[in-house]
């Protein structure tokens, strides 16, 4: 039984502010500890439930947040960025089930630190509907024949998951009191709940369905800056449909993830250029 874990940071218990999720900020080192503890709980639970191997993909920001020397030594770690398949890097048909740990709600939702892949995206839509990172990554997992067994994060994420992935086990570790304010369970309580849920998820693998992959994958991103939309529209197949919005149709979830990675990089370049211009004034 092979288990894949995609680990994010914004959905970890006790994490609420940008100071905690940005490398170099004062709150970041403590958030790394909290993230590593929750991922360890998921690893331990997976083995409790009968897993024979676990691979963890560090999926937040620069994707080098987990503390390797503190990670359960039974797990392997996919670490660093950029990655062509982003938060689903290394997820192949060899796995029996995937977990999403520390995830958050989609951009535009009321969830804690809600966004979709990039802080420079105001909205990310698929076939006209707003989508979260969990939604997109679940499609990629389904394309590999891998079901989603566990999703952990804030209340808004878990509520959305109950609709999009109703068979997955969810663990709600906090709820939003604002975009960057939370009412959170204690980290130890979160770890205990995640460990138990992970074990149950592994034990129920045979009954887990795959996410439904649409035949049509029309992606649309609303950038935070016109320059980002201008640059993204230069990609073959991309069409600029408004001052901030670019649209492109792809054939597979793998192409969708790759496109989102490129859009994110383009948006980051545009943001850095703007900062540079401001600093030169």
C-alpha positions in Angstrom: 0.0 0.0 0.0 1.7 3.2 -1.2 0.6 6.5 0.1 1.3 10.0 -1.4 1.1 13.1 0.7 0.9 16.6 -0.7 1.7 19.0 2.1 0.8 22.7 2.2 1.2 25.3 5.0 -1.8 27.6 5.1 -4.1 24.9 6.4 -2.0 23.9 9.3 -3.4 24.3 12.9 -2.0 27.5 14.5 -1.1 29.1 11.2 -3.0 32.3 10.4 -0.8 35.2 9.2 1.4 36.0 6.2 4.3 36.3 8.7 4.0 32.6 9.3 3.9 31.4 5.6 6.6 33.6 4.0 10.2 32.5 4.2 12.4 34.9 6.2 9.5 36.3 8.3 9.7 36.1 12.0 6.8 33.6 12.4 8.0 31.2 9.6 10.4 28.9 11.6 7.7 28.1 14.1 5.2 27.4 11.2 7.7 25.0 9.8 7.7 23.0 13.0 3.9 23.0 13.0 3.8 21.8 9.4 6.3 19.1 10.0 4.4 17.8 13.0 1.1 17.5 11.1 2.8 15.8 8.2 4.4 13.3 10.6 1.0 12.6 12.1 -0.3 11.8 8.6 2.7 9.5 7.9 2.3 7.7 11.2 -1.4 7.2 10.6 -0.7 5.9 7.1 1.6 3.3 8.5 -0.9 2.5 11.3 -3.5 1.8 8.7 -1.2 -0.6 6.7 0.8 1.6 4.4 4.1 0.0 3.2 5.6 3.2 1.9 4.9 7.0 2.1 6.2 9.8 -0.2 5.7 13.4 0.9 5.7 16.3 -1.6 6.5 19.7 0.1 3.9 21.8 -1.8 4.0 25.3 -0.2 5.7 28.3 -1.8 9.3 27.5 -2.5 8.5 23.9 -1.6 11.4 23.6 0.9 9.5 24.2 4.1 9.4 20.8 5.9 12.3 20.0 8.2 13.8 16.9 6.7 15.7 15.9 9.8 12.5 16.0 11.8 10.4 14.1 9.3 9.4 10.5 10.1 12.4 8.5 8.7 10.1 5.9 7.0 9.0 8.5 4.5 10.7 9.8 1.4 10.5 13.6 0.6 10.1 15.4 -2.7 11.6 18.9 -2.0 12.3 22.1 -3.8 11.0 24.1 -6.7 10.0 24.7 -9.4 8.3 21.4 -10.2 6.5 20.8 -13.5 3.6 19.1 -11.7 3.8 21.5 -8.7 1.8 20.2 -5.7 1.4 16.8 -7.3 5.0 16.2 -8.3 5.9 12.6 -8.1 2.3 11.4 -8.0 2.2 8.4 -10.3 -0.1 5.4 -10.9 2.1 3.4 -8.5 0.3 5.0 -5.5 -2.8 3.6 -4.0 -4.1 6.8 -2.3 -3.2 10.4 -1.9 -3.6 12.7 1.1 -3.8 16.5 1.1 -2.4 17.9 4.4 -2.5 21.6 5.4 -4.6 22.7 2.5 -6.8 25.8 2.3 -9.8 27.1 0.4 -9.9 28.6 -3.1 -9.2 32.2 -3.9 -12.3 34.4 -3.4 -13.6 32.1 -0.6 -13.9 33.2 3.0 -11.3 30.7 4.2 -8.0 31.4 6.1 -5.3 32.7 3.8 -7.5 31.6 0.9 -5.9 31.6 -2.6 -5.4 29.3 -5.6 -1.7 28.5 -6.3 -0.5 32.1 -6.3 -1.1 35.2 -4.3 -1.0 37.0 -7.7 -4.1 35.2 -8.9 -7.4 36.9 -7.9 -9.4 33.9 -9.2 -8.7 30.6 -10.9 -11.5 29.0 -12.8 -12.0 25.7 -14.6 -14.9 25.4 -17.0 -16.3 28.6 -15.5 -16.2 27.5 -11.9 -13.8 28.7 -9.2 -11.4 26.0 -8.2 -9.0 25.4 -5.3 -5.6 23.7 -5.3 -7.3 20.6 -3.9 -9.7 20.5 -6.8 -7.0 20.7 -9.4 -4.7 18.3 -7.7 -7.5 15.8 -7.3 -8.1 15.9 -11.0 -4.4 15.1 -11.6 -4.5 12.3 -9.1 -7.6 10.9 -10.8 -5.8 11.0 -14.2 -3.2 8.8 -12.6 -5.8 6.4 -11.2 -5.2 7.6 -7.6 -8.1 8.5 -5.2 -8.0 11.1 -2.5 -8.3 9.6 0.9 -7.6 12.4 3.3 -7.9 16.2 3.3 -6.9 18.4 6.2 -7.2 22.2 6.6 -9.7 24.9 7.6 -13.5 24.7 7.9 -14.1 26.2 4.5 -11.9 23.8 2.7 -13.5 20.8 4.5 -16.9 22.1 3.6 -16.0 22.3 -0.1 -14.3 18.9 0.1 -17.5 17.3 1.4 -19.1 18.3 -1.9 -16.3 17.7 -4.3 -14.7 14.6 -2.7 -17.5 13.2 -0.5 -15.8 9.9 0.2 -12.5 11.5 1.5 -11.9 11.7 5.2 -11.6 15.4 6.3 -10.0 16.9 9.4 -10.9 20.5 10.2 -8.2 22.0 12.4 -9.4 25.6 12.4 -11.9 28.1 11.1 -11.6 31.6 9.8 -12.2 34.6 12.0 -11.0 36.7 9.1 -8.7 36.2 6.1 -5.7 36.1 8.4 -7.3 35.3 11.8 -8.3 31.9 13.1 -10.0 29.9 15.8 -7.7 26.8 15.9 -7.5 23.6 17.8 -4.3 22.9 19.6 -1.5 21.4 17.4 -1.4 18.3 19.5 -5.1 17.8 19.0 -4.7 18.4 15.3 -2.0 15.8 15.1 -4.0 13.2 17.0 -7.0 13.7 14.8 -4.9 13.6 11.6 -3.2 10.4 12.6 -6.4 8.6 13.3 -8.0 9.9 10.1 -5.0 8.9 8.0 -5.2 5.3 9.3 -8.9 5.2 8.4 -8.3 6.6 5.0 -5.7 3.9 4.2 -8.1 1.2 5.5 -10.9 2.4 3.2 -8.9 2.7 0.0 -10.9 0.0 -1.8 -14.1 2.0 -1.5 -12.7 5.4 -2.6 -13.8 6.6 -6.0 -11.6 8.7 -8.3 -12.5 12.4 -8.8 -14.4 13.0 -12.0 -12.2 14.5 -14.8 -14.2 16.7 -17.2 -13.7 16.0 -20.9 -13.2 19.7 -21.4 -10.6 21.6 -19.4 -10.9 25.3 -20.0 -8.7 27.2 -17.5 -9.1 30.8 -16.8 -6.9 33.0 -14.5 -7.7 36.5 -13.2 -4.4 38.1 -12.5 -3.8 40.9 -10.0 -1.9 43.1 -12.5 -2.6 43.9 -16.2 1.1 43.2 -17.0 0.8 39.6 -15.8 -2.2 39.1 -18.2 -0.2 40.7 -21.0 2.7 38.3 -20.6 0.5 35.2 -20.0 -1.4 35.9 -23.2 1.8 35.4 -25.1 1.7 31.7 -24.4 0.6 29.6 -27.4 -3.1 28.9 -27.1 -3.7 31.5 -24.5 -6.3 34.2 -25.1 -6.6 37.5 -23.1 -10.3 38.0 -22.5 -10.2 41.1 -20.3 -7.7 43.5 -18.8 -6.8 40.9 -16.1 -8.0 37.6 -17.4 -6.4 35.0 -19.6 -8.0 31.8 -20.8 -6.6 28.6 -22.3 -8.0 25.1 -23.0 -5.8 22.0 -22.3 -6.3 18.3 -22.9 -5.2 16.7 -19.6 -4.9 17.5 -15.9 -1.1 17.2 -16.3 -1.2 20.0 -18.9 -3.5 22.0 -16.6 -1.0 21.8 -13.7 1.9 22.7 -16.0 -0.1 25.7 -17.3 -0.8 26.9 -13.8 2.9 26.7 -12.9 3.8 28.8 -15.9 1.0 31.3 -15.2 2.3 31.6 -11.6 5.8 32.2 -12.7 4.7 34.9 -15.2 2.6 36.6 -12.5 5.6 36.5 -10.1 7.8 38.1 -12.8 5.3 40.9 -13.4 5.0 41.6 -9.6 8.8 41.8 -9.2 9.1 44.1 -12.2 6.5 46.4 -10.6 8.3 46.4 -7.3 11.6 47.2 -9.1 10.0 50.2 -10.9 8.6 51.6 -7.6 12.0 51.2 -5.9 13.7 53.1 -8.7 11.5 56.1 -8.4 
